[in-house]
Amino acid sequence: MGATVAGDFDYERHGQGYAVQRRTDPRIAAQVLAALGDGRSVINVGAGAGSYEPEDRYVVAVEPSRMMRAQRPAHRVPALDAVAERLPFDDGAFDAAMATVTVHQWADTERGLRELRRVSRGPVVVLTFDGDALDLLWLAEYAPELIAAERRRYPKIDMIASLVGGTARVETVAIPLDCVDGFTEAYYGRPERFLDPAVRGSQSAWGFVDDAAEERAVARLRDDLDSGAWDAAHGRLREQPEFLGSLRLVVGTP
């Protein structure tokens, strides 16, 4: 029997290599960890291979994908096989709850967010992307189908904020030029990276674009890089130390 797919992307088939390309960026991690406050116990839901999990606290990780659980490094706690919508824990079981770049993949985002709030007696911290700001990245010129697909996937920031706490704040997360977490905006100043199939393979967005559209986008980008057209239009980004794009941190407190 095949593994059950939890969410909108099949990590059992396409999740190989995520742990290599999608690593914790320490500058983004510092903002996430600050938002968690000083609580000692944290639940990480949709934990994947363990990016952004604090290393100085008691962590319970929840991850429904067998492929992703298998990529967790030895120093991370093993992840429980469960889904956000049905967390097997008592109310207020943890000091804090976190979900990083995962809420758009849940089968029922609202229910999952309510579960995060239920099991945390302190902050709920959600790292996600604002669908309304995705076209700030030049990639929209080359792969409009990708931006359109992603915009449909990401839940509205206001909705997330309304469910994670009585009081919520939204922070824009600056993306550094040498970001080591390989989501699409991480390569705002390194366009050649999108020519690598392994890079695109670790970005679930491409799984919602048909092969012909992906091939067109890559071919056009390659041509513009070879001709200098990309640098003429966007070359300043190669030296820009950070990019304020669509990455957001939503922090809710009871």
Secondary structure as UniProt FT lines:
FT   HELIX           11..14
FT   TURN            16..17
FT   HELIX           18..21
FT   HELIX           26..36
FT   TURN            37..38
FT   STRAND          41..45
FT   TURN            48..49
FT   TURN            51..52
FT   STRAND          58..62
FT   HELIX           66..70
FT   TURN            74..75
FT   STRAND          79..80
FT   HELIX           84..86
FT   TURN            91..92
FT   STRAND          96..100
FT   HELIX           103..105
FT   HELIX           109..119
FT   STRAND          124..129
FT   HELIX           131..136
FT   HELIX           139..142
FT   HELIX           144..153
FT   HELIX           157..163
FT   STRAND          167..172
FT   STRAND          175..176
FT   TURN            177..178
FT   HELIX           184..187
FT   TURN            188..189
FT   HELIX           191..195
FT   HELIX           197..201
FT   HELIX           204..208
FT   HELIX           211..227
FT   HELIX           229..234
FT   HELIX           235..238
FT   STRAND          242..243
FT   STRAND          247..253
//
